[in-house]
Amino acid sequence: METFINNKTGKLKSVIAFYYPNASDSTIRRLIKERQIKVNNEKVRENIDLLGSEKIEIFHDFKQNVSFETVYCDNNILVVNKPKGIESVNYEDNKLSMAKIVSNEYKDAMIVHRLDTNTDGLLVFALNQKAYDELINAFQNDEINKFYLAKVYANQNLKYSTLENYLVKGENSKVEVSKTKIKNSEYAKMEYWVEKKYEENVYLLRIKLWTGKTHQIRAQLGYNRIYILGDGKYGDGEINNLFKAKKMFLTAYKIEFNFNTKSFLYYLNNKLIEIEPKAYN
């Protein structure tokens, strides 16, 4: 059973979807219909309006429906395949995150970087404090190469390109892009290759990040009128509707380590840590 105090306004179904982003729409509707949800100690069977501060009890364990693939594991690090729709980290007691899910199986796991909620793919954890410190330092110093796959729409002839811009956080957690350095901006660099052309204006890109900035792939591509299918923030709504893209086609598919020869994690430099998502076939 799940129990929490709601601090959101809106319809019951929407509120539950907010707290449990990996729960399917059909599951939530079924729970309401079968009166498996209590609001302020009263069972409900309608999608009622919530004003906030209600006590909500759900007679269902959402955690049992969440699984993950362990891609690589040794005594120092763990790499998992994060599903779409789950936050990497969330410190609210009643919200799921990969950090919480993974810790149920790997008690000592400490997350060292993040993926956007709607991005799936490789997520790295440390399994001891020494590895945590070393990995955090490596991410901060760009000693770990991250590669992504993205299915995009672009009304232009795409070819290999390097994008270098400055990013600054704007309203509604959206990142704004500038070609020149402005106040509070951070430098971002990425490059991409065209792996495949599916049809007119639809491409599969392989992307390498040179920096680790929030939304840097989505924001920079969108700025250049290259829209990731399913991206509701930096993409194009009409194009998403045209291709019925309800989930974002962006996956972290490969990681390369470049530790200094003196690092105790140097042995990871020769490891191939990669997945092959079927969604891009």
Phi and psi in degrees as a GROMACS rama.xvg file:
@    title "Ramachandran Plot"
@    xaxis  label "Phi"
@    yaxis  label "Psi"
@TYPE xy
-110.529  131.715  GLU-2
-132.743  133.63  THR-3
-159.245  163.16  PHE-4
-97.7183  121.713  ILE-5
-76.9525  136.836  ASN-6
-124.157  23.6019  ASN-7
-118.407  154.787  LYS-8
-105.544  151.99  THR-9
136.266  -176.463  GLY-10
-67.7425  148.952  LYS-11
-54.106  -45.7505  LEU-12
-61.9288  -41.4301  LYS-13
-67.3747  -38.1065  SER-14
-65.0911  -44.3064  VAL-15
-65.4654  -38.5159  ILE-16
-63.0839  -32.9065  ALA-17
-66.3447  -46.0966  PHE-18
-75.076  -26.4134  TYR-19
-130.114  75.5017  TYR-20
-63.4189  -19.8627  PRO-21
-88.7604  -4.28239  ASN-22
-75.7258  134.514  ALA-23
-74.4327  154.318  SER-24
-59.7392  -40.117  ASP-25
-66.3363  -36.1043  SER-26
-64.3693  -44.7134  THR-27
-64.2368  -43.959  ILE-28
-61.6307  -39.5424  ARG-29
-64.6812  -42.1915  ARG-30
-62.2756  -38.5803  LEU-31
-67.5301  -46.8828  ILE-32
-61.7291  -38.6809  LYS-33
-88.9326  10.2428  GLU-34
56.9239  44.049  ARG-35
-97.4364  14.433  GLN-36
-128.96  132.683  ILE-37
-110.256  136.854  LYS-38
-119.58  117.945  VAL-39
51.9136  46.9131  ASN-40
71.9559  7.22279  ASN-41
-114.292  129.748  GLU-42
-70.0566  139.395  LYS-43
-122.14  153.333  VAL-44
-133.742  16.1756  ARG-45
-128.201  158.695  GLU-46
-81.6157  74.0496  ASN-47
-75.3965  164.205  ILE-48
-83.117  138.036  ASP-49
-114.43  140.968  LEU-50
-105.317  -6.76302  LEU-51
102.161  151.168  GLY-52
78.7696  3.35306  SER-53
-74.8746  147.176  GLU-54
-85.6608  124.124  LYS-55
-119.374  130.504  ILE-56
-120.829  129.24  GLU-57
-120.84  122.357  ILE-58
-87.8273  65.0152  PHE-59
-164.149  142.75  HIS-60
-104.328  98.8972  ASP-61
-64.4453  -27.7469  PHE-62
-62.6241  -28.7211  LYS-63
-68.4718  -16.9015  GLN-64
-92.9055  -2.15866  ASN-65
-104.25  121.688  VAL-66
-130.603  164.283  SER-67
-146.298  156.991  PHE-68
-97.4955  129.409  GLU-69
-85.6003  115.378  THR-70
-88.2634  -38.3842  VAL-71
-153.022  142.885  TYR-72
-155.688  134.702  CYS-73
-140.582  -160.046  ASP-74
-74.0106  -13.4413  ASN-75
-112.528  -38.3289  ASN-76
-133.086  159.328  ILE-77
-134.151  133.419  LEU-78
-122.95  123.247  VAL-79
-118.064  163.76  VAL-80
-99.8094  101.599  ASN-81
-75.1122  131.027  LYS-82
-73.1733  161.783  PRO-83
-70.1504  152.712  LYS-84
90.7192  1.47599  GLY-85
-122.445  132.077  ILE-86
-66.3904  149.663  GLU-87
-68.0445  -46.1097  SER-88
-138.279  137.837  VAL-89
-154.249  126.736  ASN-90
-94.6508  1.26306  TYR-91
-72.7246  137.086  GLU-92
-59.0197  -33.4548  ASP-93
-105.473  15.7538  ASN-94
-115.729  135.803  LYS-95
-71.8162  150.222  LEU-96
-153.502  159.727  SER-97
-64.5889  -35.0499  MET-98
-58.6023  -42.6188  ALA-99
-70.9495  -42.0992  LYS-100
-63.8166  -46.3052  ILE-101
-65.0384  -36.4469  VAL-102
-66.1797  -19.4112  SER-103
-67.4684  -28.8931  ASN-104
-103.064  -35.3977  GLU-105
-119.086  94.3034  TYR-106
-60.5349  -31.5048  LYS-107
-94.5233  4.52387  ASP-108
-67.8961  133.18  ALA-109
-126.735  120.675  MET-110
-70.6058  141.27  ILE-111
-118.934  -6.27538  VAL-112
-159.402  -178.262  HIS-113
-133.136  155.363  ARG-114
-118.673  149.313  LEU-115
-57.9186  153.409  ASP-116
-53.5269  -43.8492  THR-117
-93.84  11.6511  ASN-118
-101.065  133.191  THR-119
-104.475  172.128  ASP-120
124.525  -158.721  GLY-121
-74.8652  126.775  LEU-122
-129.914  130.774  LEU-123
-104.064  136.631  VAL-124
-125.72  147.925  PHE-125
-94.7234  148.437  ALA-126
-110.356  4.45487  LEU-127
-158.288  165.506  ASN-128
-65.553  -38.5652  GLN-129
-62.4198  -44.0942  LYS-130
-66.6689  -37.3796  ALA-131
-59.1773  -49.9072  TYR-132
-60.5293  -41.2916  ASP-133
-68.3189  -40.899  GLU-134
-69.9315  -42.0275  LEU-135
-59.4384  -44.1161  ILE-136
-63.2278  -39.366  ASN-137
-66.4948  -42.2455  ALA-138
-64.8491  -41.5444  PHE-139
-66.0731  -28.8278  GLN-140
-102.85  15.4705  ASN-141
55.4096  40.8458  ASP-142
-95.9313  6.37415  GLU-143
-124.803  120.448  ILE-144
-90.7427  129.619  ASN-145
-116.114  132.199  LYS-146
-119.727  142.581  PHE-147
-129.876  156.523  TYR-148
-110.869  139.323  LEU-149
-141.721  131.525  ALA-150
-96.7666  120.983  LYS-151
-129.436  160.266  VAL-152
-114.273  130.177  TYR-153
-148.05  123.255  ALA-154
-84.4321  59.9821  ASN-155
-164.304  165.728  GLN-156
-89.2013  101.716  ASN-157
-81.2688  143.939  LEU-158
-149.321  179.551  LYS-159
-52.4544  139.082  TYR-160
-155.567  151.538  SER-161
-111.398  130.55  THR-162
-110.799  125.461  LEU-163
-129.148  119.239  GLU-164
-145.71  178.874  ASN-165
-118.255  133.096  TYR-166
-113.739  140.913  LEU-167
-140.156  139.517  VAL-168
-71.764  129.422  LYS-169
-109.31  -150.271  GLY-170
-77.1091  153.827  GLU-171
54.5518  36.4211  ASN-172
61.3529  19.4766  SER-173
-92.5229  138.319  LYS-174
-89.9535  131.931  VAL-175
-99.097  148.616  GLU-176
-113.247  135.94  VAL-177
-132.744  141.37  SER-178
-74.351  -22.9081  LYS-179
-119.305  159.119  THR-180
-69.039  129.517  LYS-181
-128.274  175.651  ILE-182
-57.9831  131.671  LYS-183
67.6197  12.2404  ASN-184
-86.5491  158.435  SER-185
-126.23  141.039  GLU-186
-71.0086  137.548  TYR-187
-136.143  139.97  ALA-188
-139.611  137.27  LYS-189
-150.668  160.247  MET-190
-135.56  153.661  GLU-191
-140.498  153.382  TYR-192
-122.431  148.354  TRP-193
-85.7363  112.91  VAL-194
-85.6381  -35.5671  GLU-195
-159.735  149.106  LYS-196
-113.771  115.001  LYS-197
-74.6982  -48.2171  TYR-198
-160.364  -173.801  GLU-199
-56.1984  120.493  GLU-200
73.3041  5.02155  ASN-201
-117.419  122.494  VAL-202
-129.313  155.389  TYR-203
-105.618  122.236  LEU-204
-108.303  141.979  LEU-205
-103.418  130.11  ARG-206
-124.065  137.261  ILE-207
-117.432  129.979  LYS-208
-93.4547  137.763  LEU-209
-105.905  -13.8832  TRP-210
-134.12  166.295  THR-211
-120.873  81.3287  GLY-212
-118.515  149.433  LYS-213
-57.9122  128.218  THR-214
58.8727  22.7503  HIS-215
-64.9516  -33.8942  GLN-216
-70.5774  -53.0535  ILE-217
-61.7648  -44.3299  ARG-218
-68.4307  -44.474  ALA-219
-70.5516  -39.6371  GLN-220
-64.7281  -46.3844  LEU-221
-59.8539  -38.9202  GLY-222
-59.6858  -32.129  TYR-223
-95.416  18.2257  ASN-224
59.8717  34.3055  ARG-225
-114.395  109.56  ILE-226
-106.137  121.272  TYR-227
-68.6801  128.01  ILE-228
-63.7816  132.24  LEU-229
89.3364  -3.37952  GLY-230
-83.5956  110.587  ASP-231
-82.0097  -11.8671  GLY-232
-100.539  -45.0563  LYS-233
-112.376  -4.32337  TYR-234
-89.4272  -159.272  GLY-235
-121.206  118.441  ASP-236
-60.1028  -40.639  GLY-237
-65.1317  -40.2678  GLU-238
-67.501  -40.9778  ILE-239
-59.3153  -41.6935  ASN-240
-67.1607  -39.7349  ASN-241
-60.0593  -41.2331  LEU-242
-97.0304  6.80295  PHE-243
51.6723  42.9173  LYS-244
-91.3957  97.6265  ALA-245
-92.2298  -20.5137  LYS-246
-119.859  148.543  LYS-247
-75.6683  132.506  MET-248
-90.1509  71.9224  PHE-249
-142.29  122.091  LEU-250
-135.175  130.413  THR-251
-82.376  102.836  ALA-252
-104.409  -16.1229  TYR-253
-149.506  145.09  LYS-254
-130.374  135.882  ILE-255
-122.347  131.561  GLU-256
-99.0271  140.467  PHE-257
-131.973  58.113  ASN-258
-73.3648  149.325  PHE-259
-60.9449  149.34  ASN-260
-60.8345  -19.9092  THR-261
-85.7511  -9.36891  LYS-262
-74.4154  141.15  SER-263
-71.4655  -9.30837  PHE-264
-99.0309  12.2629  LEU-265
-57.3656  -31.3066  TYR-266
-59.4621  -20.6621  TYR-267
-73.9242  -15.9756  LEU-268
-60.2525  -25.8713  ASN-269
-97.7397  3.35158  ASN-270
-85.2784  135.272  LYS-271
-93.1283  109.48  LEU-272
-117.39  103.387  ILE-273
-155.179  148.467  GLU-274
-124.546  161.196  ILE-275
-123.179  89.3486  GLU-276
-63.7626  133.82  PRO-277
-76.142  -20.1315  LYS-278
-64.1766  -15.0063  ALA-279
-105.805  9.31779  TYR-280
